[in-house]
């Protein structure tokens, strides 16, 4: 981290002294490299990307996207670069952050590498009439140059790099898989080219007659001409990497190799599980934001990550929280200052399983689902919504809820079977249906409490008169069910 802090001091100083450097196109081409990340034993590059050779204080390093490196400094993983003149060089992974979106590599042999010195702009640049991008597509050693890109926004909030305050949105610039970490340039009247940012690993997928959605660029999800490409603004770089080590979220390297997405913060790891959305939730973006570039969101969509999620049976996510594998009990015992993370840590120590299902507002009048790990972490770090989680395992609130619900349903069915009149049978049938709605999250604890709140109700009076003991048992079971729902935040 000391190297990063020194680097950031240099960058911040540059803010006071110079604009981003303008160089001939050929100079930029020589400084862009291909990155390769893989288990050393295989020598086969599992992850390919693009990086920029940069220099400060006589040290050369590679700035790239975190998405294209294996998140581990273990010596069993190798990280190479391929230079424009065909040299393959070994590097050491120095800094990597899922939430910042960037990684830094240090070449083991840096002599003679064509690195450039970075200088940052004073403020976000104006929308340029045209920009171009450079990067190396996957399985290619030929540098790709994409021209005629059109910047739509330099302060977009629709990207899903969790700790990035803004992104650059570019149209007509279909970056290919492998170009993540490449550079975004604007031309000047002098014939030089100005560095504006670095290509993210995300695009905004725009499908006619459907909502827009942020997706990762991969083999199965290359951009089409109608999609928007995200770039990370050069001027925001200090903000992304000034966090302490305790605030850096990283990927689980073993899951990366298996094609899974898992992010970890110290002792806790978060793994998404695909689920099918139900019409019972108000699924979608945030209450703030909006179309036409207002708030968090921007044109052609609302909410973080694009347009509101359609309310149909589509694939969404839940996230399971677990301890990082192969860590000591000492690390597990280290507390979090964040109360939500600490609550989950304690639940895991007690033997519970923790699943995060959605987010809710402080008024609990709107549920927000998420469809990717990036969106989950963006919502969590943004902090205006509350993560709603369930616990399972011995004596967990989730298990107690289901036990209480099962008992209440059983008592309700028994009462219905013993009822002597058709109206009473119908009333118990209604009560059973309401309990099933509670099981599926359609009614909340307050509505369940209302089922027992009026003891002067005609049906409750008849029930007490016909079978007092059974009525008392059912009323007590309903009250217990209400309490277990409140403990779950329902």
N, C-alpha and C positions, 0 to 999 in steps of 0.2 A: 504493500500500500504506500510505502514511503516514496517509491518511484512515481506512483500516480499523483501523490500530493505535489511533488516537485514539478511534474509535468503540468498540473493544473495551475500552479503558480506562474509558470511560464506563459500558459495560454491566457490567464487573466491579465498579466502584464501586457501581452500583445493587444488586448482590447484597448489599452490606453495609448498604444503607439502606432498601430498600423491596421489597415484593412486586410481582408483575406488576400493572399498572394495571387497575383496574376502572372501566368506563365504561358509560354508557347504550348500548343497542343502536343507537340512531340515530347516535350519535357514531362507532361502529365502521363503520356502513354508509357514512358520508361519507368515511371514511379508506381504504376499500378501492377500488382502481382496477383497470381493465383494462389489461394490457400488450400492446403490439403490436411485433413485431420483423420487419424485412423489408429487402430491397435498396431503397435510396432511389429508384432509377430506376423501380421498379414501383409504389410506393405501396400495393401489395397486401400485407396482413399475412400472411406465411407462418406465423408463430408467434404464438399468442395465449395469454395466461395472466392471472394475477391477482397483484396486489401490494398491499402495505400502505405507506401514507405514514407515515414516521416522522421525528421531529425530535430533533436533539441539537446543542448549541452553536450554535443559531440557523441550522442547516443542515437542509434537508429532502431526504430521499432515499426511494427505493422499495426495499423488501426483497421479493424474489420468488424463484421457483424458477429454477435455471440451465437447466432443461429447456425453458423458454419464451422464451429469448433466443438470438439468433445470437451465437456466441462470437467476436466480433471488435469491436475499437474502430475499425476502418477507417472512414473517412468515407463509404464507399460503402454502408454499412449504417446503417439508421435504427432508433431505439428510441423509441416513443411511449407515452404513457399516456392513457387516457380516464377522466376523473374522474366521480364520481357525478352531477355537475350537467351533464355532457355536454361539458366542455372537452377538447380534444385538445392535448396538450403534448408537445414534443420533449424527450428526455432524453439523457444521455450514459452509456454503459455504463462503470461504474467498476471493479467486481470481479465475477468469475465463476469458478466452480470446479465441475467435474464431480464430484470426489470429496467436496466439502463439500455439494453439493446446492443452493447458494444463489447469488444474484447481487444486486448493488446498482446502482441507476440514480440519476442525479442530474438532477433537472429543470432545464432551462435557465432557466425562469421559475417561481420557487417562491412568489412573493408571494401570500398569501391561501389557500394550499393547506391543507386541514384535516388536518394531520399530528398524530400522537399521539406522546407521549414514552414510550419503552419503559423498563420496569423489570423485572428478572428475579426469579423466585422463588428462595428460599433452597435449595430441594430439589425433587425431582420431586413433582408434586402427586398426591394420592390419587385413586384411581379414582372418577370422578364418576358419579352415577346417569344423567346425561344431558349431552350436549354438542351444539353446533350448529356448522355451518361456513358460511362465506360465500365466494363466488367468482363469476366471470363465465364461463359456458360459452362454448365457441367459437362464433363468428358471432352472438353475442348481446351487446347492450349493457345487458341487464337483470340486475341483481344477483340471484343465486340464493342462497336461504337454506335449508340442509338442517337439519332438526331431529331430535330423538330419537335421535341417535347414542349408542351405548353403548361406553364405553372398556373394552377387554378387558385392556390392558396399557399401562403408561406407560414401561416399560423393555424393550420388545421388541428382540430381536437378529435378527429375521427380515427386516428391510428390507435393501435393497441400495444404500444411499447409502454408498459405500466408507469414508469417514472419519467417518461419524456413529456415535457410540458406542451410540445406542439410538434407537428410534422409538416413537411412540404408535400402538397398534393400535386402530382404531375399527370397530365393526360397525354395520350399519343406517345407513350414511352413504355412499351411492353417488355420490361426487363425479364430475362430468362432465368430459370433455375440455375444457381451458381453465381449470379451477378450480385447477390447480397454482399454488402460491404464495398461495392463499387462507388465511384464518385459521380457527383452531379456538378456540371460546369455551365457557366453562362459566358457567352462571348462578349468582347468589348470592341469598340470601334478601332482600337489600336491593333486588333488582330490577336490579342492575348486572350486567355481564358481564365475565368475567375472561379475558384472553388466555392460551391454553395452548400454542399452537404454530402451525405453518404447514403447509398441505397439501403433501405430497410429490407427485411425478408417478408414484408407484408404488402398486399394489394387490397384495393377496395373493389370487390367483385360487383359489377353492375349488370343485373339481368333484367331485360325488358319485362314490365308488368309485375315485377317483384321488388322487394326491398333490397338495398345494397348491403353488403356484408364484408367484413374484413376476413381475409384468408391468408395463410402462409403460401409462399411460392414454393412449390415442390414439383416432383415429376408429374403428378396428377392434377396440378393446379397452376399452370402457366397463364400469364395474363393474356387477355384478348384485347383487341384495339379499343374496346369500349371501357375497359377497366382502368382504374387509376393506380398509379404507383406511388408509394410513400418513400420519402427520403428524410433522414434525420438532419436538422439544420446544424451547420457547423458552429454557429454562435451559441447553441445550447449545450455544447459538449461539457463545459465545466459543471453544469447543473446535474448532469447524469452521473458523473463519476466522483463527486465529492462526498458521497455517502460513506459512512464508516463500514467496516467489514460486517458489523451486526445488521446492517440494512441491505446487504447484497443478497439477492435471491439467485440461486444457480440451479442448473439442470442436474438431474441425477444421471451420471455418465452411463451406468449400466442400462438404465431405461432408454437412454438415447440410442445405444447400440441395438436395442430391440425394437426401435421405431416407436417408442412410447414417449409421451410428454409427462415429465414429473419435475416440479420445481421444489427446492428446499431452502429453508432459512434456518441456519444453525441445526438444531436437532429435529425439526419438523419438516416433513415432506408432504406435498400435495399432488395427488394423482387424479386426473379426470376419469369419470366413467360415463359412457354414453347412456342416455335415457330417452324415452319418448315423451315429448311434451303433451300436456293435457289441456283441454279448453278451460279447465277450472281456474287457471291462473291468468292474471293480467300480465302476460309475458311481453317483454320488449325492452326498450331503452329506458332512459331516466325520465323523470318528470320535467327536468330542465333540459336545455338544448333545444333543437328544433331545426326546421328546414331553412333554406336560403341563407345559410352561413351564420345563424344566430346561436349563441350559447354553445354548449358542448354538443358537437354534432357537426353541423355545417350543411352545405347544399346537398340536396338529394339524399336526405336521411336525417334521422334524429337519434340522439343518444350516443353513448360511447360505442364505437364499433360499427356504426352505420344505422340503417333504418330500423324501425321497430320490428321485432321478430313476429312473423305471421302466427296467428293463434290457431294452429292446426296441429295435427299429429306429426310433428317433425322431430328430428334428433336434436336433443339438447344435452346438457352435461350436469352431473353432480360431481363433487370433488371429495375424495376420501383423504383424510388427514392421518398420517402415520409417523412413527419415529423413523429417522434415517437408519438404514441398516448398518451394522458393524460399528455402532457407537457405544461408548461406555455409559454406565449408569451415572457417572459424574456429569457428563454432558447432558443426559436426560434430565438431571436435577437442576440445571441452570434455568432460572426463571426468565420470562419475557416481561418487558415493561408494558407492552401492549396487552390490555386486559383480555381481549378475545383470544389471542394466541396463547396466553397463559391458561385460560379456561380449557382450551383444547389440549394443552400439554398435560394438565392435571387429569383430565378425563382419560387420556391414554395411559397415564401411570396407574389409574384405577382399573385398567383392563377393559375399558370401553372402546368400541369402534366409533369413529366420528365421521359423519358425512355432512357436507354442506350442500344444500339443495337450491337455495335462491337467496336473494337479498330483499330486504324490505325497508321502507322509510321509517323514520322514528315514530310516525303516527300509525304504522302498521296497516295502512290502507292501500298499499300497492306492493305487489310481489314482482321482482325482477329476476328473470332467469338469465343464464349465461350459456353461451354455445362454444366457448373455447377457454383454455387455461389462461390465455392472455387477457381475455375479457374478465374472467374471474378475478385475476390479480389486480387489474386496473380498477375494477369496482371496489375491491378490498382496500387498496392503497389510497384511493380517492377519498374514502372515509365518510361520505354523506349518507350512505346506506349501511344497514346492519346485516351481517351475514347470519342467516338462519340455518342452524345445524341440528342434526339429530344424533342421538347416542344409542348404540346397541351394545348388548352384553349384559352381564349379571347386574340386576337391580339398576339398570340405566333408566333415565327418564323415558326413553323411547319404549323400552320393554315394559315399564310400569304402565305407560299409556295403553299399550296393546293388551296387557293383562286386564286393566280396568275396563277397557272397551269390550273385551270378550265376556267378562263377567256381567256387564250391564246388558249386553245383547242377550245373554242367556236368561237373565232375570226377566227381561222384556218379553222374550218368547214364551217363557213359562206363564207369565201373567196373561198373555194373549190366549194361550191354550186353555187357561182356567176361567177366562171371562165368560159370563153367562149371557151377556147381551151383545147384539150386533154393534151398537155404537161403541161399546167398550173395546170389542175386538178391533174395530177400525181405528180407535184411538191408539191402541198399543201398536198396530201396524204403522201408524204415522210416526210414533216414537222410534220404532225400529228403523224406519227410513231415514229419520234425522240422524240417528247414530251412524248409519252407513255413510251419510254425507260428511259427518265429522271425521270418519276414518279416512276419507279421501280428500280431506282438507277444504271442503266446500263451505262448511260453516265453522265458526271459531268457538273459543271457550265461552265467550259471553252469550252466544246463541244457545249453547248447550246448557248454560246456567239458567237461561230463561225457561227451559223445559221443566225445571223444578222450582222456579222462583215464585210461582203463584199457587200456594197451597189451597187457595179458595176456589181454584178452578173446579168446574163441575165434575170433570173426569177424575181428578185426584180425590175429591171428596167421595165419590162413589167407590173408588179403589180402596180408600181407607176403611170405608164402611164394609166392603165385601171381604177384604183380606188385609187386616191392619199390619201384621208382621211382614207380609210380602211387600206391602207398599213402603214400609219403613226401609226395608232392605234395598229396594229399587231407588228410592230417593237418596239414600246414603251412597249408593254406587254411582249415581249421576253426579253427586257432589265430588266424589273422589275422581271421577273422570274429568270433571271441569278443572280440578287442581292439577292433574297430570298434564292436561293440555296447556295450561298457563306456564308450567315449568318448561314446556317445549317451545314456548313463544307462539303458540297457535291461538 
